[in-house]
Amino acid sequence: MPKKKAASRPAARPAVTKKWTGRHAAAKSSTRKTIKSKARSAAAKPRSDIKPRSDIKPRARPKQRIAVSHHREEDFKADGLRTYAKYRDLGIADATSGLARAHVIRFTGPCNPAEVSKLHFHAVDFQMVYVLKGWVKTYMEGQGETLMQEGSAWTQPPKVKHMILDYSDDAEVLEIILPADFRTVELTA
């Protein structure tokens, strides 16, 4: 393809173009295939200059067992993180040796923003919430205010600042957290 003339040059030389004949195009294609083939075979061969470290042992995963939890009203206890809620532990923390926790949270109404709406974060690896009944209005840093209704779900990245702003009198959510034991930090203005 001819080169465009430069605006500052008074007269440009005619551009030299190479025309690839069928023979040249085949050679060029063959060279590309050879280079790709060598790169693939080099990647497939184990490197003899890298020695495994004997001081690093793979982390043993805790043994897990089956956990079965059936709904019983007497299992809702006021012994969780929030004083304005009752928790029904689903037995996941014990069954996974602390790998994860899952519980149903039943909010007790009516909502008192002075008690509920406190900005905080959790030092977790993963947190997911699913609304089983009612609705919950939340604030999450980077997301703003969101109304979560029955069937809504959300994740909260590790250490994201958030708070509950309001909830219906019948609100219940399923919360899944990794790891089972984690730290909560309440932030003051």
C-alpha positions as CSV (number, residue, x, y, z in Angstrom):
1,M,0.0,0.0,0.0
2,P,1.5,3.4,-0.9
3,K,2.5,5.7,1.9
4,K,0.7,9.0,2.3
5,K,2.7,12.2,1.5
6,A,3.9,14.1,4.4
7,A,2.4,17.6,4.5
8,S,5.8,19.3,5.2
9,R,7.7,17.8,2.3
10,P,7.7,19.6,-1.0
11,A,8.0,16.4,-3.1
12,A,7.8,12.9,-2.0
13,R,9.5,9.9,-3.6
14,P,7.3,7.2,-4.9
15,A,6.6,4.6,-2.2
16,V,8.2,1.2,-2.7
17,T,5.8,-1.6,-2.2
18,K,6.5,-5.3,-2.1
19,K,4.1,-7.5,-3.8
20,W,3.8,-10.9,-2.2
21,T,3.5,-13.6,-4.7
22,G,2.0,-16.9,-3.9
23,R,5.4,-18.5,-3.2
24,H,6.4,-15.6,-0.8
25,A,3.0,-15.7,1.0
26,A,3.3,-19.5,1.6
27,A,6.8,-19.0,3.0
28,K,5.6,-16.2,5.3
29,S,2.7,-18.4,6.5
30,S,5.0,-21.3,7.0
31,T,7.4,-19.2,9.1
32,R,4.5,-18.0,11.3
33,K,3.3,-21.6,11.9
34,T,6.8,-22.7,12.8
35,I,7.2,-19.8,15.4
36,K,3.8,-20.6,16.9
37,S,4.6,-24.3,17.0
38,K,7.9,-23.7,18.8
39,A,6.2,-21.4,21.3
40,R,3.6,-24.0,22.1
41,S,6.1,-26.8,22.5
42,A,8.3,-24.7,24.7
43,A,5.3,-23.9,26.9
44,A,4.3,-27.6,27.2
45,K,7.8,-28.8,28.3
46,P,8.5,-28.7,32.0
47,R,11.3,-26.4,33.0
48,S,14.2,-28.3,34.5
49,D,15.7,-25.1,36.0
50,I,12.8,-24.6,38.4
51,K,12.9,-26.7,41.6
52,P,9.9,-27.3,43.8
53,R,10.3,-25.8,47.3
54,S,10.2,-28.4,49.9
55,D,9.5,-26.0,52.7
56,I,6.0,-25.1,51.3
57,K,3.3,-27.6,52.1
58,P,-0.2,-27.4,50.6
59,R,-2.7,-26.0,53.0
60,A,-4.9,-28.8,54.3
61,R,-8.6,-28.2,53.9
62,P,-10.7,-29.0,56.9
63,K,-12.8,-32.1,56.7
64,Q,-16.4,-31.2,56.0
65,R,-19.6,-33.0,56.9
66,I,-23.2,-32.8,55.9
67,A,-25.4,-30.2,57.6
68,V,-29.1,-30.4,57.6
69,S,-31.3,-27.7,59.2
70,H,-35.1,-27.7,59.3
71,H,-37.2,-24.7,60.1
72,R,-38.1,-24.4,63.7
73,E,-39.3,-21.2,65.4
74,E,-37.3,-21.9,68.5
75,D,-34.1,-21.9,66.6
76,F,-34.3,-18.1,66.1
77,K,-32.1,-16.6,68.8
78,A,-31.1,-13.0,69.7
79,D,-27.4,-13.9,70.0
80,G,-26.0,-12.5,66.8
81,L,-24.2,-9.4,65.6
82,R,-27.2,-7.2,65.4
83,T,-29.3,-6.5,68.5
84,Y,-32.4,-5.7,66.3
85,A,-32.5,-9.2,64.8
86,K,-32.8,-12.9,65.6
87,Y,-30.6,-15.5,64.0
88,R,-31.2,-19.0,62.9
89,D,-27.9,-20.7,62.5
90,L,-27.9,-23.3,59.7
91,G,-25.0,-25.4,61.1
92,I,-22.7,-24.6,58.2
93,A,-19.9,-23.2,60.4
94,D,-19.6,-26.5,62.4
95,A,-20.0,-28.7,59.3
96,T,-17.2,-26.8,57.4
97,S,-14.9,-26.4,60.4
98,G,-15.2,-22.6,60.2
99,L,-14.8,-22.3,56.4
100,A,-18.3,-20.6,56.0
101,R,-21.3,-19.5,58.0
102,A,-24.9,-19.3,56.9
103,H,-27.9,-18.1,58.9
104,V,-31.3,-16.7,58.4
105,I,-31.7,-13.2,60.0
106,R,-35.1,-12.1,61.0
107,F,-35.3,-8.4,61.7
108,T,-37.4,-7.3,64.6
109,G,-39.6,-4.3,63.8
110,P,-40.3,-1.5,63.7
111,C,-36.9,-0.3,62.4
112,N,-35.1,2.2,64.7
113,P,-32.6,4.1,62.5
114,A,-30.7,5.4,65.5
115,E,-29.9,1.7,66.4
116,V,-29.7,0.2,62.9
117,S,-28.1,2.8,60.6
118,K,-24.5,2.6,61.7
119,L,-21.8,2.6,59.0
120,H,-19.5,-0.4,59.3
121,F,-17.6,-3.1,57.4
122,H,-16.8,-6.7,57.9
123,A,-13.3,-8.3,57.4
124,V,-14.6,-11.2,55.3
125,D,-13.5,-13.0,52.2
126,F,-17.1,-13.3,50.8
127,Q,-20.5,-12.1,51.9
128,M,-23.8,-12.7,50.1
129,V,-27.4,-11.8,51.3
130,Y,-30.7,-13.0,49.8
131,V,-34.0,-11.5,50.9
132,L,-36.4,-14.3,51.8
133,K,-39.3,-12.1,53.0
134,G,-40.2,-8.4,53.1
135,W,-37.7,-5.7,52.1
136,V,-34.4,-4.1,53.3
137,K,-33.1,-0.7,52.3
138,T,-29.3,-0.6,52.3
139,Y,-26.5,1.8,51.7
140,M,-23.2,0.4,50.3
141,E,-20.1,2.5,49.5
142,G,-19.9,2.8,45.7
143,Q,-23.5,1.6,45.2
144,G,-25.5,4.1,47.2
145,E,-29.0,3.4,48.5
146,T,-30.8,0.3,47.2
147,L,-34.1,-1.2,48.1
148,M,-33.8,-5.0,48.3
149,Q,-37.1,-6.8,48.1
150,E,-38.2,-10.5,48.4
151,G,-36.1,-12.4,45.9
152,S,-33.3,-9.8,45.7
153,A,-29.7,-10.8,46.4
154,W,-26.4,-8.9,46.7
155,T,-22.8,-9.4,47.5
156,Q,-20.7,-7.2,49.7
157,P,-17.0,-7.1,48.8
158,P,-14.5,-7.5,51.6
159,K,-14.4,-4.4,53.8
160,V,-17.0,-2.4,51.8
161,K,-18.6,0.2,54.0
162,H,-22.3,-0.3,54.4
163,M,-25.4,0.1,56.6
164,I,-29.0,-0.9,56.8
165,L,-31.2,2.2,56.5
166,D,-34.7,0.6,56.9
167,Y,-36.5,-2.7,56.8
168,S,-40.1,-4.0,56.8
169,D,-41.5,-5.5,60.0
170,D,-41.5,-9.0,58.4
171,A,-38.0,-8.8,56.8
172,E,-35.9,-12.1,56.7
173,V,-32.7,-12.6,54.9
174,L,-30.3,-15.5,54.2
175,E,-26.7,-14.5,54.8
176,I,-23.6,-16.5,53.7
177,I,-20.2,-15.5,54.9
178,L,-16.6,-16.8,54.5
179,P,-14.9,-17.4,56.9
180,A,-17.4,-18.3,59.6
181,D,-15.6,-16.1,62.2
182,F,-14.9,-12.5,61.1
183,R,-14.3,-9.1,62.5
184,T,-16.8,-6.2,62.2
185,V,-15.6,-2.6,62.5
186,E,-18.1,0.1,63.2
187,L,-17.1,3.5,61.8
188,T,-17.8,6.8,63.6
189,A,-18.4,10.0,61.7
